[in-house]
Amino acid sequence: QLQLVESGGGLVQPGGSLRLSCAAAGFTLDSYAIGWFRQAPGKEREGVLCIWHSGGTTNYADSVKGRFTISRDNAKNTVYLQMNSLKPEDTAVYYCAATGPLGICTSRWNGYNYWGQGTQVTVSS
């Protein structure tokens, strides 16, 4: 029914770039707020960026400001996370999540109704 699938993770060297995709099925993506979260081993799940149904964006992680960008392609029903200047501390499983219809962006994981399976990002030499 309503499904989110992340892809694009992998191994990248420090300073490199990676683009993650969050493909939506069973719903119209632009009716929802879509957030990107990440979780490193032994760490809490951290809100990173969110895109509102209106197209506006909110950054919840100071550590990625100026390096990460969230965007949406309605024709492909997909949300992206462009990650530049990657650092080893960016290593984590990255998840996308959706609110209910016309939901609002939030840094809290429990503010989202639907979650993808996650994609691993490893930044290492």
N, C-alpha and C positions, 0 to 999 in steps of 0.2 A: 504494500500500500504506500505508505510514506517512508522513503528510504534516502539515506545520505551515504555516499561512498567517496572516501578520500583516496587520492592517489598522488604520485609524484615525489614521494619521499625517497631517500637513499643516502649514500655516503658522499660527502662533499668536503673538500679541503677548506680550512679557515680562509676567510676572505672571498669565498665562492658564493654562488647564487643558486637558488632552487625555487621552483614554482610548484606549489601544491594546488590540487584541484579538489573541489567538493561538488560532486555531481548529484543533483536531486532528481528523484523519481517519485511519481504518485502525487505530486503537488506542484503548484506554480511557485518557483523559488522567490520571485520578487514580492510575494505576499507576506513573507516572513522576514524577521531579523535573523541573520546568520552570523554566528560567532565562531572564531577560531580559538581553541584552547590547546595547551600543551602540558605534558606531564613527564618529568624526568624521574628516573628511578629514585625512590625514597623521598620524593618531593610531592607537594600538593599540586593538584591540577590548577593551572594558572590561565586566566583569561588573557588573551593577546590582543585581538582586534575583533570588531563587529561591524557589520554593514546593516543599516536599517532598510526597511522596505521602501523608504523614500529614496535610498541611494546614499544617504549620508553615512559617515563612518566615525567610529570611536576607537581610540587607542587606550588599552587598559594596562599596558606594560611599558614602563619608562625605558626598560632595557632595549626595546626594539624600535623605539621612536627614531624615525629617519632611515631605518633599514628595512622595515617590513611594510607592505602595502596590501590592503584588501580591496578586491574589485569584484564585479559581477558581470556576467555575460548572459543576458536574458535569452538570447537566441539559442544558446547551448544549455540553458537551465543549470548553470554552473557558477560557483563562487571560487575565487582564486586567492591564494596567499603568496605574494611575491616576496621572497626573502633574499636580501642582498647583504654583502659584507658579513657573512655568517661567522659566528664565533663558536668555540667548543661548548660554551655554556648554553647555546641554543639547542644542543642535543636533547631530544625528547621524542615521545610519541605525540603527534599532532592530531587533534580531533576537530571536526566541524560539527556544529550543533545548530538546531533550528528552534525558534520559539513557536508558539501558536500563531494563527493568522493575525497580522497586524501587531504582533508582539514587539516589545521594546528590547533594545540592546542592554545587556548587563554583564558585569564581570563575574557574576555568580553562576556557577555551573548549574545550580538548581533552578535557574530562571529559564532553562531551555527544556523543551519537551522531547526532542528527537536528537539522536547522536549517531554519527558514523562510527566505523570500526577502528579508526585511527591509522596513521601511516608513520613509520619510523623515519626520523631525520637524525643522522649522525654526522657531526662536524669534527673531523680529525685529520691529522697529517698521516 
